[in-house]
């Protein structure tokens, strides 16, 4: 990015000399206090900041220390400007409403920048549109930056946000520096990452991931922002440069578009670093589960957004004697240690959870976590200073006044949702009452099992086990699920979402599969995690869910752990190892479950599934598809034909 900023700065200087309006007249110099803060930075960080200042021309610079006093100042500043409202019913909780044009990940405007397109995405078959990422050339990025960034922070403060992904000082952690003109981003990054002075002390003179973000609305603005939320959706772009460990984001102030430690660093750039260094950066929750005998294991699970990751990470077991503790609900960084054990850390420091559907019935642990020190975005607000969203009908007295996420009066039955479907809570993980004692362990926790899954209303059983590691990688590659509100897609269509990573790959998906397959050489037969596929969302012909889900999912985890222990409680099927009849512990289950339908493997459905997966992998991955995946697909086809 330093090179890129130098190029853009040079262009801007030339443009000014010939009278071009590319850059406005210089703004006043930053304050002496800001300059003193900058002078304390390490040389590489200071150079990054100084070049950004010259290009973006902020009015001030503030180096974040992560302190309580600093956070209070940020929150109060946003309250005064109308970006936040205090939620007086709770302790230090706040509500933000965004511009309705800035509410979700913008996958169509998110790019990976490499010299060769094939480094980023497989070349799809002729006539097909590639769906596994967006490529941009370095020259195109240079042009995009030159169009957007010069002068973009005029009238605003540039916040220097030093942050660690993972426990500060852990050998599995990585450090980033985000430069942003959004106090909302600075306050949110304090929750979602380990942020502040300690990170700068740990960094020393080492390299770091450079993260540049601007809302794209210099002051004074031409028109008042909607909901006081500055953004520039017409010119939004989120770009990643893996070769230089750089992230550049413009125009959006929301979620993963602007909290650059999240999907941008933790997954897109993280996965490219992981490939180079021989580990895995994945869209996975991590939970610790202790059985009645006191034996504890850790499980990682990959589900698309809004498919139950947070609910599973904070599971309240229905089976007596079981205990679940949360390490993380969204991201896992995993690396084999010198004994061949796969160890994982949660690189994040908070929960950025989907609010609608979260309730005391579905996730009581989350409800005990989020009502202090939390930023809520695009939820509804009650007249007594609380929050409301779909799912809280039985918990909030709707006789109180409610204003929806637009700020307009709302009543039950109005037809429109009170909260945006992708509305969020941003809460510190340390507040979770079941946070795992080892969640900040520098060496990470040992992973015994990996689960893949999604929303599959038809045909896919509750749980099945991969025959081996290679078959397990195929299960991840073949994942499909109903689309979610986190992305731009409309309607409930079944989408291919391999490894729950489709929007987050930092490099060619075919190479990603080869990397996963290679992991088998890093472990040992005795230490490799077993891989499973789960589906809590299968529906009966009458339309209702066949499985009660939530706390009852402990019964599935119980079977998974027994398989990890080598118990003979599985039998072969066409798609994998399924529970033997009677082996799933249903004791005390209050709802009647049609186990035959829940575990049925309809031949016609699976023929169509094989065909759909084969077509997708052929069209989207083509020549980059590793042969072992082709082999597993053919084995599945042959087994299904024998049903």
C-alpha positions in Angstrom: 0.0 0.0 0.0 2.9 2.3 0.6 3.9 1.8 -3.0 0.3 2.4 -4.1 0.0 5.6 -2.0 3.3 6.9 -3.4 1.9 6.4 -7.0 -1.4 8.0 -6.2 0.3 10.9 -4.4 2.6 11.5 -7.4 -0.3 11.5 -9.7 -2.2 13.9 -7.5 0.8 16.2 -7.3 1.2 16.3 -11.1 -2.5 16.9 -11.5 -2.4 19.9 -9.1 0.5 21.4 -11.1 -1.6 21.5 -14.2 -4.6 22.9 -12.5 -6.6 19.6 -12.2 -9.3 19.5 -9.5 -8.1 16.0 -8.4 -6.8 17.5 -5.2 -8.2 20.5 -3.4 -6.0 23.2 -1.9 -4.1 21.8 1.1 -6.0 21.8 4.4 -4.5 23.2 7.6 -1.8 21.1 9.2 -2.7 18.6 11.8 -2.4 19.7 15.4 0.9 19.5 17.3 -0.7 16.9 19.7 -1.5 14.7 16.7 2.0 15.1 15.3 3.4 14.1 18.7 1.3 11.0 18.6 2.5 10.2 15.1 6.1 10.7 16.1 5.9 8.0 18.8 5.0 5.4 16.1 7.4 2.8 14.8 8.9 3.8 11.5 6.9 1.5 9.3 3.6 2.5 11.0 4.5 6.2 10.9 5.3 6.0 7.2 1.9 4.3 6.5 0.1 7.0 8.5 2.0 9.9 7.0 1.4 8.8 3.4 -2.3 8.4 4.2 -2.4 11.8 5.7 -0.9 13.4 2.6 -3.3 11.6 0.3 -6.6 11.7 2.3 -6.0 15.1 4.1 -7.7 14.5 7.4 -8.2 17.5 9.7 -6.7 15.5 12.7 -5.0 12.3 13.5 -5.7 10.2 16.7 -3.6 7.2 17.6 -6.0 4.8 19.5 -4.7 3.5 22.8 -7.7 1.3 23.5 -8.4 2.9 26.9 -11.8 3.2 28.6 -11.5 7.0 28.6 -10.8 7.0 24.8 -13.8 4.7 24.2 -16.1 6.9 26.2 -15.0 10.0 24.3 -15.7 8.2 21.0 -19.1 7.1 22.1 -20.1 10.5 23.4 -18.8 12.2 20.2 -21.0 9.9 18.1 -23.9 10.6 20.3 -23.5 14.3 19.9 -23.3 14.0 16.2 -26.4 11.8 16.0 -24.6 8.6 14.8 -25.4 6.8 18.1 -28.3 6.9 20.6 -27.8 5.7 24.1 -29.9 2.7 25.2 -30.7 3.8 28.7 -32.3 0.5 29.7 -28.9 -1.1 29.6 -25.4 -0.5 30.8 -23.2 1.3 28.2 -25.2 0.1 25.2 -25.8 2.2 22.0 -27.8 2.1 18.9 -26.7 3.1 15.4 -29.0 3.3 12.3 -27.2 3.2 9.0 -28.1 4.6 5.6 -30.4 2.0 4.1 -28.0 1.7 1.2 -25.3 0.5 3.6 -26.6 -2.6 5.4 -24.8 -5.7 4.2 -21.6 -7.1 2.7 -21.2 -5.9 -0.8 -19.8 -9.0 -2.5 -20.1 -7.5 -6.0 -17.8 -4.7 -5.0 -15.3 -6.8 -3.1 -12.1 -7.7 -4.9 -8.8 -9.7 -4.6 -5.9 -8.0 -6.4 -3.3 -10.2 -8.1 -1.1 -9.9 -11.1 -2.7 -12.9 -12.7 -6.5 -13.5 -12.6 -6.0 -17.2 -12.0 -4.2 -16.5 -8.7 -7.5 -15.1 -7.4 -10.2 -17.2 -9.1 -10.4 -20.4 -11.1 -11.2 -19.8 -14.8 -14.8 -20.8 -15.3 -15.9 -22.8 -18.3 -16.6 -20.7 -21.4 -19.8 -18.8 -21.3 -20.1 -19.1 -17.5 -19.8 -16.4 -14.9 -17.3 -17.0 -12.2 -18.9 -17.1 -8.7 -15.9 -17.8 -6.5 -14.6 -14.3 -6.1 -13.9 -11.1 -8.0 -10.5 -10.2 -9.5 -8.9 -6.8 -10.0 -5.6 -6.0 -11.5 -3.1 -3.8 -9.6 -3.4 -1.1 -12.3 -7.2 -1.1 -11.9 -6.8 -0.8 -8.2 -4.4 2.1 -8.6 -6.9 3.9 -10.8 -9.8 3.2 -8.3 -7.7 4.6 -5.4 -6.7 7.6 -7.4 -10.4 8.3 -8.1 -11.6 7.9 -4.6 -9.0 8.6 -1.9 -7.3 12.0 -2.5 -8.9 14.4 0.0 -11.5 11.9 1.1 -11.0 12.5 4.8 -11.2 16.3 4.7 -12.8 17.7 7.8 -12.6 14.3 9.6 -10.3 12.7 12.1 -8.0 9.9 10.9 -8.0 7.2 13.6 -5.0 4.9 13.8 -6.3 1.6 15.1 -3.5 -0.9 16.0 -5.1 -4.3 16.6 -4.1 -8.0 17.1 -6.1 -10.8 15.5 -5.7 -13.4 18.3 -4.3 -13.0 21.8 -1.6 -10.4 21.9 1.8 -12.1 21.6 0.5 -15.5 20.6 2.5 -17.3 17.9 -0.8 -17.9 16.1 -1.8 -14.2 16.1 -1.2 -11.5 13.5 -1.2 -7.7 13.8 -2.9 -5.1 11.7 -3.1 -1.3 11.6 -6.4 0.1 10.4 -6.5 3.8 9.4 -10.1 4.9 9.3 -12.1 8.2 9.4 -15.0 6.5 11.2 -15.3 6.7 15.0 -17.9 3.9 14.7 -15.3 1.7 13.2 -12.7 2.6 15.9 -15.2 1.8 18.7 -16.3 -1.4 17.1 -12.7 -2.5 16.5 -12.0 -2.1 20.2 -14.8 -4.7 20.8 -14.0 -7.1 17.9 -10.2 -7.1 18.2 -7.5 -6.7 20.9 -6.8 -3.0 20.1 -4.5 -0.4 21.6 -1.1 0.6 22.8 -0.1 -3.0 23.9 -0.4 -4.1 20.3 2.1 -1.4 19.1 4.5 -2.4 21.9 4.3 -6.0 20.7 4.6 -5.1 17.0 8.1 -3.6 17.3 9.5 -3.1 13.8 7.8 -6.1 12.3 5.5 -6.0 9.3 1.8 -5.8 9.8 -1.3 -6.0 7.6 -2.1 -2.5 6.3 -5.8 -1.6 6.4 -7.0 1.7 4.9 -10.7 2.6 5.3 -12.7 5.7 4.5 -16.5 6.3 4.6 -15.9 8.5 1.5 -17.7 11.6 2.6 -15.4 14.6 3.2 -16.7 17.5 5.3 -18.6 19.6 4.6 -21.0 17.2 2.9 -23.2 18.3 0.0 -26.3 16.9 1.7 -27.2 15.7 5.2 -26.4 12.0 5.6 -29.4 9.7 6.1 -29.5 8.8 9.8 -26.4 10.9 10.2 -24.5 7.9 8.7 -21.8 9.0 6.3 -21.2 6.6 3.4 -20.7 6.6 -0.3 -22.5 3.5 -1.6 -22.2 4.5 -5.3 -18.4 4.3 -5.1 -17.9 1.6 -2.5 -15.0 -0.8 -3.1 -13.3 -3.3 -0.8 -10.0 -4.5 -2.2 -7.4 -7.0 -0.9 -3.8 -7.3 -2.0 -2.5 -10.6 -0.7 1.1 -10.2 -2.0 1.5 -7.1 0.1 -0.9 -8.0 3.0 -3.0 -4.9 2.3 -6.7 -4.1 2.5 -8.3 -1.0 1.0 -12.0 -0.1 1.7 -13.9 2.9 0.6 -17.5 4.1 0.8 -19.2 1.7 3.4 -19.1 2.2 7.1 -20.9 -1.0 8.0 -19.9 -4.5 9.2 -17.3 -6.5 7.5 -16.9 -3.8 4.8 -15.3 -1.4 7.3 -14.3 -3.5 10.4 -11.3 -4.7 8.4 -10.1 -7.2 11.0 -13.2 -9.3 10.4 -13.8 -11.0 7.1 -11.2 -9.0 5.2 -8.2 -9.8 7.4 -9.4 -12.9 9.3 -10.5 -14.8 6.2 -9.5 -13.2 2.8 -6.0 -12.0 3.7 -5.7 -14.5 6.5 -6.3 -17.5 4.2 -3.5 -16.3 1.9 -1.1 -16.0 4.8 -2.2 -19.4 6.0 -1.5 -21.0 2.7 2.0 -19.5 2.6 2.7 -20.6 6.2 0.9 -23.9 6.2 -2.2 -23.4 8.3 -5.9 -22.7 7.9 -8.0 -19.5 8.3 -11.6 -20.6 8.3 -15.2 -19.3 8.7 -15.7 -21.6 11.7 -17.0 -21.4 15.3 -15.0 -23.2 18.0 -16.6 -24.8 21.1 -15.4 -26.9 24.0 -17.7 -29.7 25.0 -17.3 -31.8 28.2 -19.2 -35.1 28.5 -20.7 -36.6 31.7 -17.4 -38.5 32.3 -15.5 -35.2 32.4 -13.7 -35.7 29.1 -13.4 -32.4 27.2 -12.9 -32.0 23.5 -13.0 -29.1 21.0 -15.0 -28.9 17.8 -14.8 -26.4 14.9 -17.8 -25.9 12.6 -18.4 -24.1 9.3 -21.8 -22.8 8.6 -22.8 -19.9 6.3 -23.8 -16.6 8.1 -27.2 -16.8 9.9 -27.2 -20.6 9.8 -26.8 -21.1 13.5 -23.0 -20.6 14.2 -23.6 -18.4 17.2 -26.4 -20.6 18.5 -24.2 -23.7 18.4 -21.2 -21.9 19.8 -23.3 -20.9 22.8 -25.3 -24.1 23.1 -27.1 -25.0 26.3 -27.0 -28.8 26.4 -30.3 -30.7 26.7 -28.5 -33.9 27.7 -27.7 -34.2 31.5 -24.1 -34.0 32.4 -22.9 -32.2 29.3 -21.2 -28.8 29.4 -20.5 -26.5 26.4 -18.1 -23.5 26.5 -17.5 -21.0 23.7 -14.1 -20.2 22.2 -15.5 -18.3 19.2 -18.6 -18.0 17.1 -17.3 -17.0 13.6 -13.6 -17.4 12.8 -11.0 -20.1 13.5 -7.3 -20.0 12.7 -5.9 -23.6 12.9 -2.4 -24.9 12.8 -0.9 -28.3 13.4 1.6 -28.3 16.3 4.8 -30.3 16.4 2.9 -33.4 17.6 0.5 -33.3 14.7 -2.4 -31.9 16.7 -4.6 -29.3 15.0 -4.8 -26.3 17.3 -7.1 -23.4 16.9 -7.5 -19.8 18.1 -10.4 -17.4 17.8 -8.7 -14.4 16.2 -11.5 -12.1 17.3 -12.3 -10.5 20.6 -16.1 -10.0 20.3 -19.3 -11.2 18.7 -20.8 -9.5 15.7 -24.0 -11.5 15.7 -27.2 -11.3 13.7 -29.9 -9.9 16.0 -33.2 -11.2 14.5 -34.0 -14.6 15.7 -31.8 -14.3 18.8 -33.9 -14.7 21.9 -34.0 -16.4 25.3 -35.6 -19.4 23.6 -33.0 -19.8 20.8 -29.9 -18.5 22.4 -30.2 -17.6 26.1 -26.4 -17.3 26.5 -26.2 -14.6 23.8 -29.1 -12.7 25.5 -27.0 -12.8 28.7 -24.0 -11.5 26.8 -25.2 -8.6 24.8 -26.9 -6.1 27.2 -23.9 -4.3 28.4 -21.0 -2.6 26.6 -22.6 -3.4 23.2 -23.1 -1.5 20.0 -26.4 -2.4 18.2 -26.9 -1.5 14.6 -30.2 -1.4 12.6 -32.4 -3.0 15.3 -35.6 -1.4 16.5 -35.8 0.7 19.7 -38.4 0.7 22.5 -39.6 3.8 24.2 -38.2 2.6 27.5 -34.6 2.7 26.1 -34.4 -0.9 25.0 -34.1 -2.9 21.8 -36.5 -5.0 19.8 -36.3 -7.3 16.8 -38.1 -10.2 15.2 -37.9 -13.1 17.7 -38.5 -11.0 20.8 -42.3 -11.0 20.6 -42.6 -13.0 23.8 -39.9 -11.1 25.7 -40.7 -7.4 25.0 -44.0 -5.8 26.1 -45.1 -4.4 22.8 -47.5 -2.0 24.5 -44.4 0.2 24.8 -43.7 2.4 21.8 -41.4 0.9 19.1 -39.5 2.7 16.4 -38.1 0.6 13.6 -34.6 0.5 12.2 -35.5 3.5 10.0 -36.5 5.5 13.1 -40.2 5.4 12.2 -43.1 4.3 14.5 -43.7 0.5 14.2 -46.5 -1.8 15.4 -46.9 -5.5 15.4 -48.6 -6.7 12.3 -47.4 -3.8 10.2 -46.1 -6.1 7.6 -42.6 -4.7 7.5 -39.8 -6.0 9.8 -39.0 -3.8 12.8 -35.3 -4.6 12.5 -33.2 -5.1 9.4 -32.7 -8.8 8.7 -29.0 -8.3 8.9 -29.1 -6.1 12.0 -26.3 -6.8 14.4 -25.0 -6.7 18.0 -21.3 -6.1 18.6 -20.5 -7.3 22.1 -17.2 -8.3 24.0 -16.6 -12.0 24.0 -15.3 -11.9 27.5 -18.8 -11.0 28.7 -20.2 -14.4 27.6 -21.1 -16.4 30.7 -19.8 -19.7 29.1 -16.6 -18.3 27.6 -14.1 -21.1 27.6 -11.2 -20.8 30.1 -8.8 -21.5 27.3 -10.3 -19.1 24.7 -7.2 -16.8 24.9 -4.7 -19.7 25.2 -1.6 -18.6 23.1 -1.1 -22.2 21.8 -4.7 -22.6 20.9 -7.1 -25.5 21.7 -6.9 -29.0 20.2 -9.6 -29.7 17.6 -11.1 -33.2 17.6 -13.8 -32.8 15.0 -14.8 -30.5 12.2 -18.5 -30.0 11.2 -19.8 -28.6 7.9 -23.4 -27.7 7.4 -26.0 -25.3 6.1 -29.8 -24.8 5.7 -31.0 -27.8 3.7 -34.8 -28.2 3.9 -34.8 -31.3 1.8 -32.9 -34.6 1.4 -29.9 -34.1 3.6 -29.8 -36.1 6.9 -29.3 -34.7 10.3 -25.7 -35.9 10.6 -23.2 -38.1 8.7 -19.5 -38.7 9.0 -16.9 -38.5 6.2 -15.2 -41.8 5.4 -11.8 -40.2 5.6 -10.0 -36.8 5.4 -10.2 -36.7 1.6 -13.9 -37.4 1.7 -14.3 -34.8 4.4 -12.7 -32.1 2.2 -15.1 -33.1 -0.6 -18.0 -32.6 1.9 -16.8 -29.0 2.5 -16.4 -28.4 -1.2 -19.9 -29.7 -1.9 -21.7 -27.5 0.7 -24.9 -25.9 -0.3 -27.3 -23.7 1.7 -30.2 -21.3 1.5 -28.9 -17.7 1.0 -28.8 -15.4 4.1 -29.5 -11.8 4.8 -25.8 -11.0 5.4 -25.2 -10.7 1.7 -26.9 -9.0 -1.2 -28.8 -12.0 -2.5 -32.6 -11.9 -2.4 -34.9 -14.8 -1.6 -34.3 -18.2 -0.2 -32.5 -20.0 -2.9 -30.1 -22.9 -2.5 -26.7 -21.6 -3.2 -23.3 -23.4 -3.4 -21.2 -22.2 -0.5 -18.1 -24.4 -0.2 -16.6 -24.4 3.3 -19.0 -21.5 4.1 -16.2 -19.5 2.5 -17.7 -18.6 -0.9 -17.6 -14.8 -0.3 -14.3 -15.0 1.6 -11.7 -16.9 -0.4 -8.5 -14.9 -0.6 -7.1 -17.0 -3.5 -8.1 -19.6 -6.2 -10.6 -22.0 -4.7 -9.0 -25.0 -6.6 -5.7 -24.1 -4.9 -7.6 -23.8 -1.6 -8.9 -27.3 -1.9 -5.4 -28.6 -2.7 -4.2 -26.8 0.5 -6.9 -28.5 2.6 -6.0 -31.9 1.1 -2.3 -31.3 2.0 -3.2 -30.9 5.6 -3.4 -34.7 6.0 0.4 -34.8 5.7 0.8 -32.4 8.6 -1.2 -34.5 11.1 -1.1 -38.1 12.0 -3.8 -40.8 11.7 -4.3 -40.7 15.4 -4.6 -36.9 15.6 -6.5 -35.9 12.4 -9.9 -34.5 13.3 -12.9 -36.4 12.0 -15.1 -34.5 9.6 -18.9 -34.5 9.7 -21.8 -32.9 7.9 -24.9 -31.7 9.9 -28.2 -30.2 8.9 -30.5 -28.9 11.7 -33.0 -27.5 9.1 -34.5 -30.5 7.2 -38.3 -30.1 6.8 -41.1 -32.6 6.7 -43.4 -32.9 3.7 -45.9 -30.9 5.8 -43.4 -28.0 6.1 -42.3 -28.1 9.7 -38.8 -28.8 10.9 -38.0 -32.5 11.5 -35.5 -31.8 14.2 -36.1 -29.5 17.2 -32.5 -28.1 17.0 -31.0 -25.6 19.5 -30.1 -27.4 22.8 -31.2 -30.7 21.4 -28.2 -30.5 19.0 -26.2 -31.8 22.0 -27.5 -35.2 21.0 -25.8 -34.9 17.7 -22.6 -33.7 19.3 -22.8 -36.6 21.7 -22.8 -39.0 18.7 -19.9 -37.1 17.1 -17.8 -37.4 20.2 -18.5 -41.1 20.5 -17.3 -41.5 17.0 -14.2 -39.5 17.8 -13.6 -42.0 20.6 -14.0 -44.9 18.1 -17.3 -46.2 19.3 -19.0 -48.6 16.9 -22.2 -46.5 16.5 -22.2 -45.8 12.8 -23.0 -47.6 9.6 -22.2 -47.0 6.0 -24.6 -45.2 3.7 -24.3 -43.9 0.1 -23.2 -40.4 1.4 -21.2 -41.2 4.5 -21.3 -42.9 7.9 -24.7 -42.4 9.6 -25.8 -43.3 13.1 -26.8 -46.9 13.6 -30.5 -47.3 14.5 -31.0 -46.4 18.2 -27.4 -45.0 18.5 -28.6 -41.3 18.7 -29.4 -40.6 22.3 -33.1 -39.5 22.3 -33.7 -40.0 26.0 -35.9 -37.3 27.5 -36.6 -35.7 24.0 -39.9 -34.0 24.4 -40.8 -33.8 20.8 -41.6 -36.8 18.6 -39.1 -37.1 15.8 -39.6 -39.1 12.6 -36.1 -40.6 12.6 -36.8 -42.6 9.4 -37.6 -39.4 7.4 -34.9 -37.4 9.2 -32.2 -39.9 8.0 -33.7 -40.9 4.7 -31.5 -40.6 1.6 -33.8 -40.2 -1.3 -32.2 -41.6 -4.5 -33.7 -39.0 -6.9 -32.7 -36.1 -4.6 -29.1 -37.3 -4.3 -28.9 -37.9 -8.0 -29.8 -34.3 -8.5 -27.4 -33.3 -5.8 -24.5 -35.1 -7.4 -25.4 -33.5 -10.8 -25.6 -30.0 -9.3 -22.3 -30.3 -7.4 -20.6 -31.9 -10.5 -21.8 -29.1 -12.7 -20.8 -26.4 -10.2 -17.3 -27.8 -9.7 -16.8 -28.3 -13.4 -18.1 -24.9 -14.4 -16.6 -22.9 -11.6 -13.3 -24.7 -10.8 -12.6 -26.5 -14.1 -9.0 -27.4 -14.6 -8.0 -26.2 -11.1 -10.2 -28.9 -9.4 -7.8 -31.3 -7.6 -8.2 -34.9 -8.9 -9.0 -36.3 -5.4 -12.2 -34.2 -5.4 -13.1 -35.5 -8.8 -12.5 -39.0 -7.5 -14.7 -38.4 -4.4 -17.5 -37.1 -6.6 -17.4 -40.2 -8.9 -17.4 -42.5 -5.8 -20.5 -40.6 -4.5 -22.2 -40.9 -7.9 -21.6 -44.7 -8.0 -22.9 -45.2 -4.4 -26.0 -43.2 -5.0 -26.8 -45.2 -8.2 -26.9 -48.3 -6.0 -29.6 -46.9 -3.6 
